[in-house]
Amino acid sequence: MQREHQKKASCKVVRPGEPVPGKQALIYESGISAETVGATGIHMQLATLPPLARAKAHMHDTHETAIYVLSGHSCVWFGENLDQHAEVNAGEFFYIPAGMPHLPYNPSDTESCLTVIARTDPNEQESVVLLPHLQPPGTKNA
């Protein structure tokens, strides 16, 4: 039973805000989060990878991430030493388990990649752990 002094949750429409750079050097538009609606277990936002953009190596220590590519395509290096590689195209989903180092990038020199990202962390940037010791694998192809 809810106590009288606790705020009762309600439904809310959220319009994406102004694009802002995140810790990992991607461009985000906030959506559903602790900050925007008081979410306690989920976060959802839009992320744009401009042509040739490359994020900083990072992980989300205790939170899972699900990504859906709306347009364009993205590639991602992942694994303990960023030694695994995947390409994700428009209309495809990509899953990143908690604690998995990863480094997404956009290989296109002409087209942005627009994604919807959902994470089990309700905060917009709290679970981002930058991994500066992991260097991009360079230009090798997977």
LUMVORO-380967 format. One line per field, with one value per residue: x, y, z of N, C-alpha, C in turn; residue number from 1. Coordinates in nm, 3 decimals. Layout:
<recs>
nc1: c(X, ...) $
nc2: c(Y, ...) $
nc3: c(Z, ...) $
cac1: c(X, ...) $
cac2: c(Y, ...) $
cac3: c(Z, ...) $
cc1: c(X, ...) $
cc2: c(Y, ...) $
cc3: c(Z, ...) $
nr: c(NUM, ...) $
</recs>
This chain:
<recs>
nc1: c(0.084, 0.053, 0.210, 0.070, 0.231, 0.403, 0.479, 0.251, 0.296, 0.253, 0.130, 0.313, 0.382, 0.674, 0.874, 1.149, 1.443, 1.676, 1.953, 2.235, 2.581, 2.704, 2.889, 3.035, 3.084, 2.880, 2.580, 2.292, 1.936, 1.725, 1.478, 1.275, 1.343, 1.496, 1.535, 1.353, 1.092, 1.084, 1.146, 1.224, 1.348, 1.412, 1.544, 1.519, 1.623, 1.710, 1.981, 2.231, 2.466, 2.681, 2.810, 3.105, 3.152, 3.285, 3.253, 3.372, 3.552, 3.365, 3.156, 2.857, 2.828, 2.652, 2.422, 2.198, 2.175, 1.966, 1.939, 1.794, 1.816, 1.711, 1.766, 2.023, 2.341, 2.544, 2.855, 3.020, 3.280, 3.351, 3.384, 3.625, 3.877, 3.804, 3.793, 3.606, 3.354, 3.069, 2.811, 2.535, 2.233, 1.977, 1.657, 1.732, 1.804, 2.024, 2.195, 2.352, 2.519, 2.532, 2.823, 2.984, 3.252, 3.247, 3.253, 3.100, 3.066, 3.026, 3.060, 3.001, 3.063, 2.881, 2.618, 2.416, 2.360, 2.073, 1.945, 1.741, 1.776, 1.754, 1.788, 1.857, 1.912, 1.780, 1.883, 2.023, 2.305, 2.447, 2.543, 2.753, 3.073, 3.377, 3.642, 3.937, 4.177, 4.138, 4.206, 4.091, 4.061, 4.177, 4.188, 4.132, 3.942, 3.652) $
nc2: c(-0.118, 0.220, 0.496, 0.802, 1.032, 0.974, 1.027, 0.966, 0.768, 0.849, 0.846, 0.991, 1.213, 1.252, 1.468, 1.455, 1.618, 1.893, 1.800, 1.657, 1.612, 1.301, 1.136, 0.941, 1.043, 1.049, 1.169, 1.258, 1.249, 1.313, 1.098, 0.882, 0.867, 0.871, 1.137, 1.272, 1.161, 1.038, 0.769, 0.441, 0.206, 0.186, 0.328, 0.527, 0.654, 0.866, 0.821, 0.963, 0.891, 1.071, 1.094, 0.904, 0.915, 0.820, 0.657, 0.686, 0.423, 0.224, 0.104, -0.021, -0.071, -0.231, -0.263, -0.362, -0.314, -0.231, -0.188, -0.031, 0.015, 0.282, 0.424, 0.424, 0.270, 0.104, 0.014, -0.193, -0.241, -0.486, -0.665, -0.792, -0.693, -0.539, -0.698, -0.822, -0.793, -0.631, -0.555, -0.344, -0.296, -0.074, -0.140, -0.353, -0.509, -0.473, -0.620, -0.550, -0.690, -0.632, -0.477, -0.518, -0.421, -0.182, -0.018, 0.181, 0.284, 0.486, 0.385, 0.511, 0.773, 0.955, 0.922, 0.961, 0.766, 0.670, 0.581, 0.401, 0.373, 0.160, 0.110, -0.067, 0.100, 0.373, 0.628, 0.893, 0.915, 0.795, 0.525, 0.500, 0.396, 0.503, 0.373, 0.436, 0.301, 0.114, 0.094, 0.192, -0.064, 0.021, 0.033, -0.219, -0.475, -0.662) $
nc3: c(0.000, -0.083, 0.073, 0.198, 0.171, -0.035, -0.378, -0.636, -0.922, -1.270, -1.611, -1.884, -2.149, -2.336, -2.507, -2.726, -2.615, -2.660, -2.862, -2.701, -2.616, -2.494, -2.226, -2.356, -2.605, -2.799, -2.960, -2.790, -2.738, -2.488, -2.344, -2.198, -1.860, -1.531, -1.478, -1.648, -1.616, -1.373, -1.375, -1.253, -1.324, -1.593, -1.895, -2.183, -2.493, -2.777, -2.998, -3.197, -3.441, -3.609, -3.953, -3.982, -3.706, -3.389, -3.087, -2.745, -2.589, -2.368, -2.096, -1.941, -1.629, -1.453, -1.600, -1.858, -2.214, -2.485, -2.830, -3.111, -3.451, -3.629, -3.869, -4.119, -4.049, -3.806, -3.659, -3.417, -3.191, -2.952, -2.637, -2.397, -2.477, -2.687, -2.914, -3.070, -3.326, -3.470, -3.707, -3.736, -3.886, -4.026, -3.895, -3.742, -3.424, -3.139, -2.873, -2.563, -2.303, -1.943, -1.815, -2.040, -2.232, -2.495, -2.817, -3.018, -3.363, -3.660, -3.978, -4.217, -4.448, -4.526, -4.427, -4.139, -3.841, -3.680, -3.370, -3.131, -2.792, -2.515, -2.171, -1.868, -1.662, -1.502, -1.516, -1.713, -1.776, -1.571, -1.542, -1.717, -1.779, -1.858, -2.058, -2.095, -2.132, -2.326, -2.656, -2.978, -3.224, -3.459, -3.810, -3.897, -4.056, -3.964) $
cac1: c(0.000, 0.131, 0.193, 0.011, 0.329, 0.476, 0.421, 0.197, 0.344, 0.150, 0.176, 0.361, 0.438, 0.804, 0.926, 1.295, 1.500, 1.785, 2.063, 2.349, 2.684, 2.716, 3.025, 3.103, 3.103, 2.770, 2.480, 2.171, 1.815, 1.664, 1.342, 1.225, 1.454, 1.469, 1.534, 1.239, 0.961, 1.096, 1.158, 1.307, 1.413, 1.433, 1.583, 1.510, 1.661, 1.758, 2.123, 2.273, 2.608, 2.704, 2.904, 3.240, 3.162, 3.333, 3.237, 3.482, 3.531, 3.295, 3.063, 2.754, 2.873, 2.552, 2.298, 2.186, 2.136, 1.904, 1.946, 1.724, 1.863, 1.602, 1.816, 2.167, 2.395, 2.652, 2.938, 3.063, 3.382, 3.310, 3.463, 3.721, 3.983, 3.742, 3.842, 3.493, 3.298, 2.937, 2.749, 2.392, 2.169, 1.842, 1.560, 1.788, 1.828, 2.155, 2.193, 2.480, 2.502, 2.595, 2.966, 3.053, 3.316, 3.208, 3.290, 3.025, 3.109, 2.953, 3.159, 2.960, 3.111, 2.773, 2.488, 2.409, 2.289, 1.981, 1.907, 1.667, 1.850, 1.686, 1.882, 1.795, 1.949, 1.688, 1.955, 2.070, 2.449, 2.510, 2.611, 2.858, 3.209, 3.471, 3.753, 4.040, 4.288, 4.107, 4.222, 4.021, 4.146, 4.229, 4.106, 4.118, 3.806, 3.614) $
cac2: c(0.000, 0.342, 0.595, 0.927, 1.134, 0.936, 1.075, 0.861, 0.771, 0.869, 0.843, 1.122, 1.227, 1.318, 1.504, 1.462, 1.750, 1.935, 1.703, 1.688, 1.507, 1.219, 1.107, 0.853, 1.119, 1.034, 1.275, 1.200, 1.327, 1.242, 1.049, 0.831, 0.849, 0.919, 1.283, 1.328, 1.113, 0.970, 0.624, 0.375, 0.084, 0.186, 0.452, 0.517, 0.779, 0.860, 0.851, 0.984, 0.880, 1.140, 1.025, 0.878, 0.935, 0.708, 0.681, 0.645, 0.289, 0.235, -0.002, 0.012, -0.170, -0.326, -0.242, -0.412, -0.215, -0.279, -0.082, -0.054, 0.111, 0.339, 0.455, 0.412, 0.150, 0.128, -0.100, -0.186, -0.329, -0.523, -0.770, -0.744, -0.618, -0.486, -0.785, -0.876, -0.687, -0.655, -0.447, -0.341, -0.217, -0.024, -0.247, -0.460, -0.486, -0.515, -0.634, -0.540, -0.728, -0.549, -0.495, -0.550, -0.308, -0.166, 0.106, 0.194, 0.386, 0.493, 0.377, 0.587, 0.911, 1.040, 0.900, 0.945, 0.649, 0.710, 0.464, 0.410, 0.297, 0.136, 0.055, -0.099, 0.207, 0.483, 0.755, 0.917, 0.893, 0.749, 0.396, 0.501, 0.384, 0.518, 0.278, 0.498, 0.209, 0.035, 0.172, 0.136, -0.159, 0.080, 0.022, -0.357, -0.520, -0.785) $
cac3: c(0.000, -0.096, 0.179, 0.149, 0.136, -0.155, -0.502, -0.719, -1.060, -1.370, -1.749, -1.926, -2.283, -2.334, -2.638, -2.718, -2.588, -2.746, -2.866, -2.615, -2.620, -2.374, -2.181, -2.451, -2.728, -2.893, -2.945, -2.733, -2.711, -2.375, -2.359, -2.070, -1.765, -1.395, -1.484, -1.721, -1.571, -1.245, -1.396, -1.152, -1.372, -1.738, -1.959, -2.329, -2.556, -2.914, -3.014, -3.335, -3.474, -3.736, -4.040, -3.933, -3.560, -3.310, -2.944, -2.658, -2.533, -2.240, -2.061, -1.843, -1.533, -1.404, -1.673, -1.993, -2.313, -2.608, -2.930, -3.237, -3.550, -3.709, -4.002, -4.132, -3.986, -3.711, -3.624, -3.277, -3.136, -2.817, -2.572, -2.296, -2.544, -2.810, -3.022, -3.145, -3.409, -3.527, -3.783, -3.710, -3.992, -4.002, -3.878, -3.658, -3.281, -3.087, -2.727, -2.494, -2.163, -1.841, -1.796, -2.165, -2.299, -2.634, -2.883, -3.143, -3.457, -3.786, -4.085, -4.336, -4.455, -4.576, -4.363, -3.994, -3.790, -3.573, -3.292, -3.005, -2.692, -2.388, -2.074, -1.738, -1.569, -1.530, -1.527, -1.849, -1.795, -1.448, -1.547, -1.817, -1.727, -1.968, -2.054, -2.178, -2.158, -2.446, -2.776, -3.094, -3.298, -3.580, -3.930, -3.944, -4.084, -3.896) $
cc1: c(0.088, 0.102, 0.144, 0.115, 0.412, 0.402, 0.372, 0.246, 0.226, 0.212, 0.218, 0.415, 0.569, 0.846, 1.078, 1.343, 1.606, 1.894, 2.179, 2.453, 2.688, 2.862, 3.105, 3.114, 3.000, 2.669, 2.347, 2.058, 1.741, 1.520, 1.289, 1.345, 1.408, 1.454, 1.407, 1.103, 0.965, 1.103, 1.252, 1.379, 1.440, 1.471, 1.574, 1.541, 1.694, 1.907, 2.152, 2.423, 2.625, 2.800, 3.045, 3.260, 3.209, 3.319, 3.368, 3.450, 3.469, 3.217, 2.961, 2.764, 2.769, 2.420, 2.305, 2.140, 2.076, 1.900, 1.867, 1.769, 1.745, 1.646, 1.968, 2.214, 2.514, 2.731, 2.980, 3.172, 3.337, 3.395, 3.565, 3.832, 3.934, 3.787, 3.731, 3.423, 3.160, 2.895, 2.599, 2.329, 2.031, 1.745, 1.610, 1.807, 1.969, 2.147, 2.335, 2.458, 2.572, 2.743, 3.045, 3.119, 3.272, 3.244, 3.215, 3.085, 3.023, 3.056, 3.125, 3.017, 3.003, 2.643, 2.500, 2.338, 2.204, 1.932, 1.817, 1.742, 1.766, 1.786, 1.810, 1.841, 1.857, 1.756, 2.017, 2.218, 2.519, 2.590, 2.722, 2.994, 3.302, 3.590, 3.868, 4.159, 4.263, 4.115, 4.143, 4.115, 4.200, 4.134, 4.089, 3.971, 3.779, 3.589) $
cc2: c(0.124, 0.438, 0.726, 1.028, 1.098, 0.986, 0.957, 0.878, 0.788, 0.858, 0.984, 1.114, 1.302, 1.345, 1.512, 1.604, 1.786, 1.828, 1.750, 1.577, 1.432, 1.197, 1.029, 0.913, 1.088, 1.146, 1.212, 1.301, 1.250, 1.207, 1.010, 0.807, 0.892, 1.071, 1.339, 1.286, 1.046, 0.819, 0.563, 0.250, 0.078, 0.325, 0.431, 0.653, 0.756, 0.889, 0.863, 0.969, 0.949, 1.059, 1.021, 0.901, 0.805, 0.744, 0.651, 0.504, 0.305, 0.108, 0.056, -0.100, -0.273, -0.318, -0.296, -0.300, -0.286, -0.161, -0.126, 0.055, 0.154, 0.368, 0.451, 0.277, 0.190, 0.000, -0.083, -0.289, -0.360, -0.638, -0.709, -0.659, -0.555, -0.567, -0.855, -0.761, -0.728, -0.532, -0.458, -0.245, -0.170, -0.141, -0.362, -0.412, -0.530, -0.514, -0.625, -0.578, -0.632, -0.580, -0.526, -0.425, -0.303, -0.027, 0.113, 0.302, 0.379, 0.492, 0.460, 0.728, 1.007, 1.032, 0.887, 0.815, 0.695, 0.584, 0.500, 0.319, 0.284, 0.067, 0.030, -0.005, 0.325, 0.618, 0.771, 0.884, 0.829, 0.620, 0.390, 0.498, 0.393, 0.426, 0.331, 0.407, 0.120, 0.126, 0.111, 0.043, -0.104, 0.057, -0.122, -0.392, -0.648, -0.895) $
cc3: c(0.000, 0.019, 0.119, 0.105, 0.014, -0.278, -0.585, -0.862, -1.155, -1.509, -1.791, -2.068, -2.270, -2.477, -2.627, -2.698, -2.689, -2.746, -2.779, -2.627, -2.487, -2.340, -2.284, -2.591, -2.837, -2.866, -2.903, -2.727, -2.603, -2.403, -2.223, -1.978, -1.626, -1.397, -1.548, -1.666, -1.434, -1.258, -1.293, -1.203, -1.520, -1.785, -2.109, -2.388, -2.703, -2.913, -3.163, -3.344, -3.609, -3.825, -3.979, -3.782, -3.494, -3.163, -2.871, -2.607, -2.395, -2.213, -1.964, -1.741, -1.491, -1.479, -1.815, -2.085, -2.434, -2.705, -3.053, -3.333, -3.638, -3.853, -4.002, -4.080, -3.899, -3.696, -3.480, -3.252, -2.995, -2.766, -2.478, -2.356, -2.674, -2.931, -3.099, -3.217, -3.461, -3.606, -3.763, -3.811, -3.951, -3.996, -3.793, -3.515, -3.246, -2.935, -2.672, -2.348, -2.068, -1.832, -1.922, -2.224, -2.446, -2.685, -3.016, -3.233, -3.584, -3.899, -4.209, -4.333, -4.506, -4.496, -4.211, -3.960, -3.672, -3.503, -3.176, -2.908, -2.566, -2.295, -1.942, -1.628, -1.598, -1.550, -1.665, -1.868, -1.675, -1.462, -1.651, -1.747, -1.846, -1.948, -2.141, -2.209, -2.280, -2.568, -2.890, -3.171, -3.429, -3.696, -3.977, -3.963, -4.008, -3.997) $
nr: c(1, 2, 3, 4, 5, 6, 7, 8, 9, 10, 11, 12, 13, 14, 15, 16, 17, 18, 19, 20, 21, 22, 23, 24, 25, 26, 27, 28, 29, 30, 31, 32, 33, 34, 35, 36, 37, 38, 39, 40, 41, 42, 43, 44, 45, 46, 47, 48, 49, 50, 51, 52, 53, 54, 55, 56, 57, 58, 59, 60, 61, 62, 63, 64, 65, 66, 67, 68, 69, 70, 71, 72, 73, 74, 75, 76, 77, 78, 79, 80, 81, 82, 83, 84, 85, 86, 87, 88, 89, 90, 91, 92, 93, 94, 95, 96, 97, 98, 99, 100, 101, 102, 103, 104, 105, 106, 107, 108, 109, 110, 111, 112, 113, 114, 115, 116, 117, 118, 119, 120, 121, 122, 123, 124, 125, 126, 127, 128, 129, 130, 131, 132, 133, 134, 135, 136, 137, 138, 139, 140, 141, 142) $
</recs>
